[in-house]
Amino acid sequence: MIPFTPRLFMLSPLLLVLFLDCVVLFALPSFAVSDGKSTKGEKNHEDDAVAVNKNECGVYFAPSTIPGAGNGIFAGRSYEIGEEVTLGDLIVAITDFSFHNKGDDGNDFLWDSYTWEAESFESMQTEAREPYGASFGIGAAVNCFDSLINVDTDYGVVDSEGLHRSKDPGVGGFTIYHGRKGVAAEDIPEGMELFVDYGDGYFDGKREEMGIPTSKDYELARLILQNFDGKLTKELVRSARNASMAENVAKDLYIIVQQDLKHLWTPPSGVLNALPDKIEYIDETLREGISYAHYNRSIRSADWFNEFATCADNLQEGPSTIKQAGRGAFLRRPIKAGENIAPMPLIHLHNRSVLDMYRPLEGRQGYPVYKDMSPDKSQPPFHRQLLLNYCFGHRNTDILLCPYGIGTGLVNHASSPELVNAKIVWSSKHMVRPEWLNMSTDQWVNETTAGLAFDLMSTRDLESGEEVFIDYGDEWEIAWRHHLGEWSPPPNAEQYITKQDLTTAVHFEDIAVPLAGESLRDHPFFTNIEQIRCHSIFVHWFGFEEEEEEEES
């Protein structure tokens, strides 16, 4: 990748009478005829019996079990606590975005819903004053459900894949942050959707819009279930001719209740989403806790997987066979010609200019950027966010389409046509908003949820271990060759020591840092470092405070 170039339902009379009587109770609740034997980890799923076909695929991409959440990632097999669930993936740093876009029209930056605080990653907080990370795999493709978090994430690793800024023109064109894995936080049954913790505050202002249950929603749902499972259940058993009839009536009534409640709480509703899907799960839900209602809902059957899911872990990262590309995407298993290697859901950006970076108006020549500064937009941008290198664009539009998913951001361009072994096509299965393809871009480009998707398709039979390549297009190839012709090492590049090398070479506690007034000659370790800069993050870490400029009277 070259620096900063985008790539391209009839009711019986009896049931009706029972239903009308129930409405007067306003218990309209739910209820279950159950044998009470089912416990967490030992589910009674009946027709939803989970037995995802045994195959090599460890995780699948499919419609989320959370209403309105789009797609999600599901376990293709059972996982034990502590077991690696998703492979290491990329993180791209986004630096001082609010500064560089100060004064703009305020269009939403859709990536904001898919990014993580810099503290989530190794060393990223030193990148800028306001850095955060776009985490492509476990951080973007996996959803959050507060009471069912089953996957933990790590910090990833940081390196340039052996490249150095003094001699490698590819440095700066790919992210140094990678290897972020998902690990089972508890035993995960086969077929269950994966959930990670998005952190405190993520859903502030979003719960009502998305129908995510709050504590009040869970409490109201619990009262509904208790009322239905008490008075109404006893009345059904007493009035019915036999137990089988009572069970059938109860099941039909539960469906009616769910439909009727939709007139009270229009979906998406937190209360509706707090109720279990099926009557069989109510006893279990009341026993385990009302927030547990989604547990059964989150586990899908083999038939459902066959219809709706696509394997999402065919790719793994490794050093690319094209050195200047850094890392690449390698196959974990053979793929036949014409098969889907990986789903690539897309985050759209309304205008690529949101990734432009500017120098401060106040005349500073570089970083750090301080909160009281403004960008000098009278001058051309001096740089662009690295995220641009992981998006597709076109010469006739400013819109960018940025894929996320497990391993998809690692797929490189091959200059030689014979190396190209895959292509991107519009997804036939994973479009959340397929109607957008038949609309003017002006009608959807400012939507605040992702809707489009690509599929990464093989163009020939592929073997396990092969690196996957696509063709980014002629313009990208031309831009890369131009970059090679114009590139020269940045000043003092030979003296540059990476954090990794520095960490390997010394123990920081053994370093005597020169004090003000002392000569570097008295500290031999520092004699080959051209400049030492103290980032604001370190000022905070070590208990110092930046001096605030006095306001002019």
C-alpha positions as CSV (number, residue, x, y, z in Angstrom):
1,M,0.0,0.0,0.0
2,I,1.3,3.4,-0.9
3,P,1.0,6.3,1.4
4,F,-2.5,7.9,1.1
5,T,-4.1,6.5,-2.0
6,P,-7.6,5.0,-1.7
7,R,-8.2,1.6,-3.3
8,L,-10.4,1.4,-5.3
9,F,-49.8,-15.4,11.6
10,M,-56.3,-17.6,13.1
11,L,-57.4,-17.3,16.4
12,S,-60.0,-19.9,17.8
13,P,-63.0,-18.4,19.8
14,L,-61.5,-19.8,23.0
15,L,-58.1,-18.1,22.4
16,L,-59.7,-14.8,21.5
17,V,-61.8,-14.8,24.7
18,L,-58.7,-15.6,26.8
19,F,-56.8,-12.9,25.1
20,L,-59.4,-10.3,25.7
21,D,-59.6,-11.3,29.4
22,C,-55.8,-10.8,29.6
23,V,-55.8,-7.3,28.2
24,V,-57.9,-6.2,31.1
25,L,-55.2,-7.4,33.4
26,F,-52.6,-5.3,31.6
27,A,-50.2,-8.2,32.3
28,L,-50.1,-8.8,28.7
29,P,-47.2,-10.6,29.6
30,S,-45.4,-13.6,28.5
31,F,-45.3,-17.1,29.7
32,A,-43.8,-20.5,29.2
33,V,-44.9,-24.1,29.4
34,S,-41.6,-25.7,30.3
35,D,-40.2,-28.7,32.0
36,G,-37.8,-26.4,33.9
37,K,-34.8,-28.6,33.2
38,S,-32.9,-26.2,31.1
39,T,-30.0,-24.4,32.6
40,K,-27.3,-22.1,31.4
41,G,-24.8,-24.2,29.4
42,E,-27.4,-27.0,29.0
43,K,-30.0,-25.5,26.7
44,N,-33.4,-26.8,25.6
45,H,-33.6,-25.4,22.1
46,E,-36.0,-27.9,20.4
47,D,-36.1,-26.9,16.8
48,D,-33.3,-24.5,17.3
49,A,-31.1,-27.3,18.5
50,V,-27.6,-26.0,17.8
51,A,-25.3,-28.3,16.0
52,V,-23.4,-26.1,13.6
53,N,-21.9,-28.4,11.0
54,K,-18.4,-29.5,12.1
55,N,-16.0,-27.9,9.7
56,E,-12.8,-25.8,9.8
57,C,-14.5,-22.4,10.1
58,G,-14.1,-21.0,13.5
59,V,-16.3,-17.9,13.2
60,Y,-19.1,-16.8,10.8
61,F,-20.4,-13.4,9.6
62,A,-24.2,-13.2,9.6
63,P,-27.1,-11.0,10.6
64,S,-26.9,-10.0,14.2
65,T,-29.3,-11.3,16.8
66,I,-29.6,-7.8,18.1
67,P,-32.4,-5.9,16.4
68,G,-31.1,-3.1,14.3
69,A,-27.4,-4.0,14.8
70,G,-26.8,-5.1,11.2
71,N,-24.4,-8.0,11.0
72,G,-22.3,-9.8,13.6
73,I,-19.8,-12.6,14.2
74,F,-20.9,-16.1,15.5
75,A,-18.9,-19.0,16.9
76,G,-18.6,-21.8,14.4
77,R,-17.6,-24.2,17.1
78,S,-17.6,-24.2,20.9
79,Y,-14.8,-22.3,22.7
80,E,-13.5,-22.8,26.2
81,I,-12.6,-19.8,28.4
82,G,-9.2,-18.4,27.5
83,E,-9.2,-19.9,24.0
84,E,-8.4,-17.6,21.0
85,V,-11.6,-16.9,19.1
86,T,-10.6,-14.4,16.4
87,L,-7.2,-14.0,14.9
88,G,-5.0,-11.0,15.2
89,D,-6.1,-8.1,13.0
90,L,-5.3,-4.5,12.1
91,I,-5.8,-1.2,13.9
92,V,-5.3,2.1,12.2
93,A,-4.6,5.2,14.2
94,I,-6.8,8.3,13.6
95,T,-5.0,11.3,14.9
96,D,-6.5,14.7,16.0
97,F,-9.5,14.2,13.8
98,S,-11.6,16.9,15.5
99,F,-8.8,19.5,15.1
100,H,-8.3,18.8,11.4
101,N,-12.1,19.1,10.8
102,K,-12.8,22.1,13.0
103,G,-15.2,24.4,11.4
104,D,-16.5,21.9,8.8
105,D,-20.2,21.2,8.2
106,G,-20.5,18.6,11.0
107,N,-21.4,15.6,8.9
108,D,-21.1,12.5,10.9
109,F,-17.9,10.5,10.6
110,L,-19.3,7.0,10.5
111,W,-16.1,5.4,11.6
112,D,-16.7,7.0,15.1
113,S,-19.1,4.1,15.8
114,Y,-16.4,1.6,15.1
115,T,-13.4,3.1,16.7
116,W,-11.8,2.6,20.2
117,E,-9.9,4.8,22.6
118,A,-6.2,4.8,22.1
119,E,-5.6,3.3,25.5
120,S,-7.1,0.1,24.0
121,F,-3.9,-0.4,22.0
122,E,-0.2,-0.8,22.6
123,S,1.4,2.7,22.7
124,M,-1.2,4.5,20.5
125,Q,-1.8,7.2,23.1
126,T,1.6,8.7,22.2
127,E,0.5,9.3,18.5
128,A,-1.1,12.7,19.0
129,R,-3.1,14.8,21.5
130,E,-6.4,13.0,20.5
131,P,-5.6,9.7,18.9
132,Y,-8.0,6.7,18.6
133,G,-8.0,3.5,16.6
134,A,-10.1,2.0,13.9
135,S,-10.0,-1.7,14.8
136,F,-11.1,-3.7,11.7
137,G,-11.9,-7.2,13.0
138,I,-12.8,-7.8,16.6
139,G,-13.3,-4.1,17.1
140,A,-15.8,-3.4,14.3
141,A,-17.4,-6.7,13.2
142,V,-18.3,-8.0,16.7
143,N,-21.3,-6.4,18.5
144,C,-21.8,-5.5,22.2
145,F,-24.6,-6.9,24.4
146,D,-24.0,-5.7,28.0
147,S,-25.1,-8.8,29.9
148,L,-23.6,-11.4,27.5
149,I,-20.0,-10.3,27.0
150,N,-18.2,-13.5,26.0
151,V,-15.0,-12.2,24.3
152,D,-12.2,-10.2,25.6
153,T,-9.7,-8.3,23.4
154,D,-6.0,-7.7,23.8
155,Y,-3.8,-4.7,23.0
156,G,-2.3,-6.0,19.8
157,V,1.3,-5.4,18.9
158,V,3.3,-2.7,17.3
159,D,6.0,-3.1,14.6
160,S,6.9,-2.1,11.0
161,E,7.4,-5.7,9.9
162,G,11.2,-5.2,9.7
163,L,11.0,-2.1,7.5
164,H,12.9,1.1,8.4
165,R,12.2,4.7,7.4
166,S,15.8,5.2,6.2
167,K,15.6,2.8,3.3
168,D,12.0,1.5,2.8
169,P,9.5,3.7,0.9
170,G,6.7,1.5,2.1
171,V,7.1,2.8,5.7
172,G,4.2,5.1,6.5
173,G,1.9,3.4,3.9
174,F,0.6,0.7,6.3
175,T,-0.3,0.6,10.0
176,I,2.2,-0.4,12.6
177,Y,-0.7,-1.6,14.9
178,H,-1.9,-5.1,14.4
179,G,-2.4,-8.5,15.9
180,R,-5.4,-7.6,18.0
181,K,-7.0,-10.9,19.0
182,G,-10.4,-12.0,20.6
183,V,-10.2,-14.4,23.5
184,A,-13.1,-16.3,25.0
185,A,-14.1,-14.6,28.3
186,E,-16.3,-17.6,29.2
187,D,-17.2,-20.9,27.6
188,I,-19.0,-20.1,24.3
189,P,-21.4,-22.6,22.8
190,E,-21.4,-23.5,19.2
191,G,-23.5,-21.1,17.1
192,M,-23.6,-18.2,19.6
193,E,-23.1,-14.7,18.6
194,L,-19.9,-13.1,19.9
195,F,-20.1,-10.0,22.1
196,V,-17.3,-7.7,23.2
197,D,-17.4,-4.8,25.8
198,Y,-17.6,-1.4,24.0
199,G,-16.9,0.3,27.3
200,D,-18.8,2.8,29.5
201,G,-20.7,5.5,27.7
202,Y,-20.7,3.9,24.2
203,F,-24.5,3.5,24.2
204,D,-25.3,6.9,25.7
205,G,-28.0,8.4,23.6
206,K,-28.2,5.3,21.4
207,R,-30.2,2.9,23.5
208,E,-33.6,4.2,22.6
209,E,-32.8,4.6,19.0
210,M,-31.4,1.1,18.8
211,G,-33.9,-0.6,21.2
212,I,-31.2,-1.7,23.6
213,P,-32.8,-2.6,26.9
214,T,-32.1,-0.4,29.9
215,S,-32.4,-1.5,33.6
216,K,-35.9,-0.1,33.6
217,D,-36.8,-2.1,30.5
218,Y,-35.5,-5.3,32.1
219,E,-37.5,-4.6,35.2
220,L,-40.8,-4.0,33.3
221,A,-40.1,-7.1,31.2
222,R,-39.6,-9.1,34.4
223,L,-43.0,-7.9,35.8
224,I,-44.7,-8.8,32.5
225,L,-43.3,-12.3,32.6
226,Q,-44.1,-12.9,36.3
227,N,-47.7,-11.8,35.8
228,F,-48.2,-14.0,32.8
229,D,-46.5,-17.0,34.3
230,G,-48.7,-16.6,37.5
231,K,-52.3,-15.7,37.2
232,L,-52.7,-16.3,33.4
233,T,-51.0,-19.7,33.4
234,K,-53.1,-21.0,36.2
235,E,-56.3,-19.8,34.4
236,L,-55.2,-21.5,31.2
237,V,-54.5,-24.8,32.9
238,R,-57.8,-24.7,34.8
239,S,-59.9,-23.8,31.7
240,A,-58.2,-26.1,29.1
241,R,-59.5,-29.7,28.4
242,N,-56.0,-31.1,28.8
243,A,-52.3,-30.1,29.2
244,S,-51.6,-30.3,25.5
245,M,-54.3,-27.8,24.8
246,A,-53.1,-25.5,27.5
247,E,-49.6,-25.6,26.0
248,N,-50.8,-24.8,22.5
249,V,-53.1,-22.0,23.6
250,A,-50.2,-20.6,25.7
251,K,-47.9,-20.6,22.7
252,D,-50.4,-18.8,20.5
253,L,-51.2,-16.3,23.2
254,Y,-47.6,-15.5,23.6
255,I,-47.3,-14.6,20.0
256,I,-50.4,-12.4,20.3
257,V,-48.9,-10.7,23.3
258,Q,-45.7,-10.0,21.5
259,Q,-47.6,-8.5,18.6
260,D,-49.9,-6.5,20.8
261,L,-47.0,-5.0,22.8
262,K,-45.7,-3.7,19.5
263,H,-48.6,-1.3,19.5
264,L,-47.5,0.0,22.9
265,W,-43.8,0.1,22.2
266,T,-43.0,0.6,18.6
267,P,-39.9,-1.3,17.6
268,P,-37.1,-0.9,18.2
269,S,-38.2,-1.2,21.8
270,G,-36.0,-2.0,24.8
271,V,-38.9,-3.8,26.6
272,L,-39.7,-6.0,23.6
273,N,-36.1,-6.9,23.1
274,A,-35.8,-7.8,26.8
275,L,-38.5,-10.5,26.4
276,P,-37.5,-14.0,25.3
277,D,-38.4,-14.9,21.7
278,K,-40.1,-18.2,22.6
279,I,-42.5,-19.3,25.4
280,E,-40.2,-22.2,26.2
281,Y,-37.5,-19.9,27.4
282,I,-39.5,-17.9,30.0
283,D,-39.0,-20.2,33.1
284,E,-35.3,-20.2,32.3
285,T,-35.2,-16.4,31.8
286,L,-36.9,-15.8,35.2
287,R,-34.6,-18.2,36.9
288,E,-31.3,-16.9,35.3
289,G,-32.3,-13.3,35.3
290,I,-34.4,-11.2,32.8
291,S,-31.3,-9.8,31.1
292,Y,-30.6,-13.4,30.2
293,A,-33.5,-13.5,27.7
294,H,-31.2,-12.8,24.8
295,Y,-28.9,-15.8,25.6
296,N,-31.1,-18.3,23.7
297,R,-31.9,-15.7,21.0
298,S,-28.2,-15.3,20.4
299,I,-27.6,-18.9,19.4
300,R,-28.4,-20.0,15.9
301,S,-29.1,-23.4,14.3
302,A,-27.1,-25.2,11.6
303,D,-29.9,-24.6,9.0
304,W,-29.8,-20.9,9.8
305,F,-26.1,-20.8,9.3
306,N,-26.3,-22.6,6.0
307,E,-28.7,-20.0,4.7
308,F,-27.4,-16.7,6.2
309,A,-23.8,-17.0,7.3
310,T,-20.4,-16.8,5.6
311,C,-17.1,-18.1,7.0
312,A,-15.2,-15.1,8.4
313,D,-11.8,-16.5,9.4
314,N,-10.3,-17.8,6.1
315,L,-7.6,-15.1,6.3
316,Q,-4.7,-14.6,8.7
317,E,-2.0,-12.0,8.8
318,G,1.6,-12.6,8.0
319,P,4.6,-10.8,6.5
320,S,3.6,-10.0,2.9
321,T,5.6,-11.5,0.0
322,I,5.7,-8.0,-1.3
323,K,8.1,-6.4,1.2
324,Q,7.1,-2.8,1.0
325,A,3.5,-3.8,1.7
326,G,4.4,-4.8,5.2
327,R,1.8,-7.4,6.2
328,G,-0.5,-9.5,3.9
329,A,-3.6,-11.7,4.0
330,F,-2.9,-15.5,3.8
331,L,-5.4,-18.3,3.4
332,R,-5.9,-20.7,6.4
333,R,-7.6,-23.4,4.2
334,P,-8.0,-24.2,0.5
335,I,-10.6,-22.2,-1.4
336,K,-12.2,-23.2,-4.7
337,A,-12.5,-20.9,-7.7
338,G,-15.5,-18.6,-7.4
339,E,-15.9,-19.1,-3.6
340,N,-16.3,-16.3,-1.1
341,I,-13.0,-15.9,0.7
342,A,-14.3,-13.2,3.1
343,P,-17.3,-10.9,3.6
344,M,-16.3,-7.2,3.5
345,P,-18.9,-4.9,5.1
346,L,-18.3,-1.3,4.2
347,I,-18.2,1.9,6.2
348,H,-18.9,4.9,3.9
349,L,-17.4,8.3,4.2
350,H,-19.4,11.2,2.6
351,N,-16.2,13.0,1.5
352,R,-12.6,11.9,1.5
353,S,-11.6,15.4,2.6
354,V,-12.5,14.5,6.2
355,L,-9.2,12.6,6.2
356,D,-7.1,15.7,5.2
357,M,-4.6,17.0,7.8
358,Y,-3.6,20.6,8.3
359,R,-0.9,22.5,10.1
360,P,-2.0,24.8,12.9
361,L,-3.1,28.4,12.0
362,E,-1.1,29.8,14.9
363,G,2.1,29.2,13.0
364,R,3.4,26.1,14.7
365,Q,5.2,23.9,12.3
366,G,4.2,20.5,13.6
367,Y,2.9,18.6,16.6
368,P,1.7,18.5,19.3
369,V,-1.6,20.1,18.3
370,Y,-3.2,21.9,21.2
371,K,-6.9,22.3,21.9
372,D,-6.9,26.1,21.5
373,M,-5.5,25.8,18.0
374,S,-7.3,25.9,14.6
375,P,-6.2,24.3,11.3
376,D,-4.9,26.6,8.6
377,K,-7.2,25.7,5.7
378,S,-5.9,28.5,3.6
379,Q,-3.1,26.1,2.7
380,P,-3.3,22.7,1.2
381,P,-3.4,19.7,3.6
382,F,0.1,18.6,4.4
383,H,-0.9,15.0,5.0
384,R,-3.8,12.6,5.1
385,Q,-5.0,10.2,7.7
386,L,-3.6,6.7,7.2
387,L,-7.1,5.3,7.1
388,L,-7.3,6.5,3.5
389,N,-5.0,3.7,2.5
390,Y,-7.6,1.2,3.7
391,C,-10.5,2.6,1.7
392,F,-11.8,2.2,-1.9
393,G,-12.5,5.3,-4.0
394,H,-13.2,6.5,-7.5
395,R,-12.0,9.4,-9.5
396,N,-15.6,10.7,-10.2
397,T,-16.7,10.9,-6.6
398,D,-15.4,12.0,-3.2
399,I,-17.2,9.1,-1.4
400,L,-15.0,6.5,0.1
401,L,-16.0,2.9,1.0
402,C,-13.9,1.4,3.8
403,P,-14.1,-2.3,4.4
404,Y,-13.8,-3.9,7.8
405,G,-13.9,-7.5,8.9
406,I,-11.5,-10.2,10.0
407,G,-8.4,-10.1,7.8
408,T,-9.9,-8.1,4.9
409,G,-7.8,-5.0,5.5
410,L,-4.6,-7.0,4.9
411,V,-5.4,-7.8,1.3
412,N,-2.7,-6.2,-0.9
413,H,-2.4,-5.2,-4.5
414,A,-0.4,-7.2,-7.0
415,S,1.4,-5.3,-9.8
416,S,1.7,-8.5,-11.8
417,P,-1.6,-9.7,-13.2
418,E,-0.6,-13.4,-12.8
419,L,-0.4,-12.9,-9.0
420,V,-4.0,-11.5,-8.8
421,N,-6.1,-14.4,-7.4
422,A,-9.2,-12.6,-6.0
423,K,-11.6,-9.8,-6.8
424,I,-14.2,-7.7,-5.0
425,V,-17.9,-7.9,-5.9
426,W,-21.1,-6.5,-4.4
427,S,-22.2,-8.9,-1.7
428,S,-25.2,-11.1,-2.6
429,K,-25.9,-12.0,1.1
430,H,-24.6,-9.3,3.5
431,M,-26.0,-6.0,2.3
432,V,-28.0,-4.4,5.1
433,R,-29.3,-1.7,2.7
434,P,-29.2,-3.2,-0.8
435,E,-31.6,-0.6,-2.1
436,W,-28.9,2.0,-1.9
437,L,-27.4,0.5,-5.0
438,N,-30.4,1.7,-7.0
439,M,-30.5,5.2,-5.4
440,S,-28.6,8.4,-6.0
441,T,-25.6,8.6,-3.6
442,D,-27.0,11.9,-2.3
443,Q,-30.0,9.9,-0.8
444,W,-27.8,7.7,1.4
445,V,-24.3,9.0,1.8
446,N,-25.1,10.9,5.0
447,E,-26.8,7.9,6.6
448,T,-25.3,7.2,10.0
449,T,-25.3,3.4,9.8
450,A,-23.4,1.1,7.4
451,G,-25.4,-0.5,4.7
452,L,-23.3,-1.8,1.8
453,A,-20.9,-4.7,1.6
454,F,-18.4,-6.4,-0.8
455,D,-17.5,-10.0,-1.0
456,L,-13.9,-11.1,-1.6
457,M,-14.1,-13.8,-4.2
458,S,-11.4,-16.2,-5.4
459,T,-10.7,-16.1,-9.2
460,R,-9.0,-19.5,-9.2
461,D,-8.4,-22.5,-6.9
462,L,-6.3,-21.4,-4.0
463,E,-4.2,-23.4,-1.6
464,S,-3.8,-23.0,2.2
465,G,-1.0,-20.6,2.9
466,E,-1.3,-18.6,-0.3
467,E,-1.3,-14.8,0.0
468,V,-4.4,-13.2,-1.4
469,F,-4.0,-10.4,-3.9
470,I,-6.5,-8.1,-5.8
471,D,-6.0,-5.4,-8.4
472,Y,-6.3,-1.9,-6.9
473,G,-6.5,-0.4,-10.4
474,D,-4.3,1.4,-12.8
475,E,-4.4,4.7,-11.0
476,W,-3.1,3.1,-7.8
477,E,-0.3,1.5,-9.7
478,I,0.7,4.7,-11.3
479,A,0.6,6.5,-8.0
480,W,2.8,3.9,-6.4
481,R,5.4,4.1,-9.1
482,H,5.4,7.8,-8.8
483,H,6.0,7.5,-5.1
484,L,8.9,5.2,-5.6
485,G,10.5,7.6,-8.1
486,E,10.1,10.6,-5.8
487,W,10.8,9.0,-2.4
488,S,13.8,9.9,-0.4
489,P,14.5,9.2,3.3
490,P,13.2,11.8,5.8
491,P,15.9,13.9,7.5
492,N,17.9,12.0,10.2
493,A,16.2,8.8,9.3
494,E,19.3,6.8,9.9
495,Q,19.4,7.8,13.5
496,Y,15.8,6.8,14.0
497,I,15.3,4.1,16.6
498,T,12.0,2.4,16.8
499,K,10.2,1.9,20.0
500,Q,10.6,-1.9,19.5
501,D,14.3,-1.7,19.1
502,L,14.7,0.7,22.0
503,T,12.7,-1.6,24.2
504,T,14.7,-4.6,23.2
505,A,18.0,-2.9,23.7
506,V,17.7,-1.3,27.1
507,H,15.8,-1.3,30.4
508,F,14.3,2.1,30.8
509,E,14.7,2.1,34.6
510,D,18.5,1.9,34.0
511,I,18.6,5.0,31.9
512,A,19.8,8.3,33.5
513,V,17.8,10.9,31.5
514,P,19.8,14.1,31.1
515,L,18.6,17.0,33.1
516,A,18.4,20.6,32.1
517,G,21.9,22.0,31.7
518,E,23.6,18.7,31.4
519,S,25.5,17.7,28.2
520,L,24.4,14.7,26.2
521,R,28.1,13.7,26.2
522,D,27.6,12.8,29.8
523,H,24.9,10.3,28.7
524,P,26.3,8.2,25.9
525,F,23.1,6.3,25.2
526,F,21.5,9.5,23.9
527,T,24.3,10.7,21.7
528,N,22.8,9.1,18.6
529,I,19.3,10.6,19.1
530,E,18.8,13.7,17.2
531,Q,15.8,15.1,19.2
532,I,14.0,14.0,22.3
533,R,10.3,15.2,22.5
534,C,8.1,14.7,25.6
535,H,4.6,13.9,24.5
536,S,1.8,15.4,26.5
537,I,0.7,11.9,27.5
538,F,3.9,11.5,29.4
539,V,3.4,14.8,31.1
540,H,0.1,13.4,32.4
541,W,1.5,10.0,33.3
542,F,4.2,11.5,35.5
543,G,1.9,13.9,37.3
544,F,2.9,17.2,35.7
545,E,0.5,19.6,34.2
546,E,0.9,21.7,31.1
547,E,0.9,25.4,31.8
548,E,-2.2,27.1,30.6
549,E,-1.6,30.3,28.7
550,E,-3.0,33.3,30.5
551,E,-6.0,34.9,28.8
552,E,-5.5,38.4,27.6
553,S,-7.6,40.9,29.4
